[in-house]
């Protein structure tokens, strides 16, 4: 292959991301995957957009996570609950949460402290927490 054609193919491969959020149960396993996908600042607010995938073979009827928001200086800004609602098995879901009183540029970290509620009758009581996979596509760190 000609060098210019190789460069073009590499460029195209970099520009075409893998299909985001497609449920790959093999990669997720029997876990929940939670990704901070995007943020958007308002005048005095930050909208956090998450993509969540339930990798379990059964639905999760309700998943609520206790979430701690830290400012860029590392201090706790607030503790809140994010209700991700119903999570069908193997299907990506997008959930948005608007946080008032701060902008996204003021947030430095999101800590998933644990599952506040996890209603999944066909799964173990720890289905929402055990093996929780966290990631971010933003400047805000996500830990748990």
C-alpha positions in Angstrom: 0.0 0.0 0.0 1.3 3.5 -0.9 2.5 5.6 2.1 -0.1 8.3 1.5 -2.9 5.7 1.3 -1.6 4.1 4.6 -1.8 7.6 6.3 -5.3 8.1 4.9 -6.5 4.7 6.2 -4.9 5.5 9.6 -6.6 8.9 9.7 -10.0 7.4 8.8 -9.6 4.7 11.5 -8.9 7.4 14.1 -11.8 9.5 13.0 -14.4 6.8 13.0 -14.8 5.7 16.7 -16.0 2.3 17.6 -19.8 2.4 17.8 -20.2 4.0 21.2 -22.3 2.3 23.8 -23.1 -0.8 21.9 -23.7 -3.4 24.5 -20.9 -5.8 24.4 -21.8 -8.2 27.2 -18.5 -10.0 26.8 -16.5 -6.9 27.5 -18.8 -5.8 30.3 -19.5 -9.2 31.8 -22.2 -9.5 34.4 -21.6 -5.9 35.6 -22.9 -2.4 35.2 -20.9 0.0 33.1 -21.3 3.7 33.8 -19.6 6.3 31.7 -19.6 10.1 32.1 -20.1 10.8 28.4 -20.5 14.5 28.2 -20.9 17.7 30.3 -22.6 21.0 29.5 -22.4 24.2 31.5 -25.3 26.6 31.9 -25.2 30.0 33.6 -25.1 28.4 37.1 -25.4 24.7 36.4 -23.7 21.7 35.0 -25.5 18.9 33.1 -23.8 15.6 33.4 -24.7 13.0 30.7 -24.0 9.4 31.5 -24.2 6.3 29.4 -25.0 3.2 31.4 -25.2 -0.4 30.3 -26.5 -3.3 32.4 -24.3 -6.3 31.4 -26.3 -8.7 33.6 -28.6 -11.2 31.9 -31.7 -9.9 33.8 -33.1 -6.3 34.1 -32.4 -3.9 36.9 -35.7 -2.3 37.8 -34.1 0.6 39.6 -30.5 1.8 40.1 -29.8 4.8 42.3 -26.2 5.7 43.0 -25.0 7.8 45.9 -22.7 10.3 44.2 -20.2 12.8 45.6 -19.1 15.8 43.5 -15.7 17.3 44.2 -14.6 20.7 43.0 -11.3 21.2 41.0 -9.5 21.8 44.3 -10.5 18.4 45.6 -13.1 19.6 48.2 -16.5 18.0 48.4 -19.0 20.2 46.7 -22.0 18.0 47.5 -23.4 14.5 48.1 -26.4 13.6 45.9 -28.4 10.7 44.5 -28.5 10.0 40.8 -31.4 7.8 39.8 -30.6 5.8 36.6 -34.0 4.2 36.6 -34.7 1.0 34.8 -31.8 -0.7 33.0 -32.7 -3.5 30.6 -30.0 -6.1 30.0 -27.5 -5.4 27.3 -29.0 -2.2 26.1 -27.3 1.2 26.5 -29.2 4.0 28.3 -28.4 7.7 28.5 -29.3 9.6 31.6 -28.8 13.3 32.3 -28.5 15.1 35.7 -28.5 18.8 36.1 -26.5 20.1 39.0 -27.3 23.7 40.0 -25.0 26.1 41.8 -21.8 25.1 39.9 -20.5 24.9 36.4 -18.8 21.9 34.8 -15.5 23.7 34.8 -15.7 23.9 38.6 -16.1 20.1 39.0 -13.0 18.0 39.2 -14.2 14.6 40.2 -17.4 12.4 40.5 -17.2 9.7 43.1 -19.7 6.9 42.9 -20.0 6.1 46.6 -22.1 3.1 46.2 -25.6 1.9 45.2 -28.2 3.6 47.4 -30.9 1.4 45.8 -30.7 -1.5 43.5 -34.0 -3.3 42.6 -33.2 -6.4 40.6 -35.2 -9.3 41.9 -33.6 -11.9 39.6 -30.0 -10.8 40.5 -27.9 -10.7 43.6 -28.4 -7.8 46.1 -25.0 -6.4 45.0 -25.7 -6.5 41.2 -25.4 -2.7 40.9 -22.1 -2.4 42.8 -20.0 -5.6 42.3 -17.8 -5.1 39.3 -19.1 -1.6 38.6 -17.1 -0.3 35.6 -16.5 3.5 35.6 -15.1 5.6 32.9 -15.2 9.2 31.5 -14.9 10.9 28.1 -14.6 14.3 29.9 -12.1 16.2 31.9 -13.9 15.2 35.0 -12.4 12.2 36.8 -14.9 9.4 37.7 -14.0 7.0 40.5 -15.7 4.6 42.8 
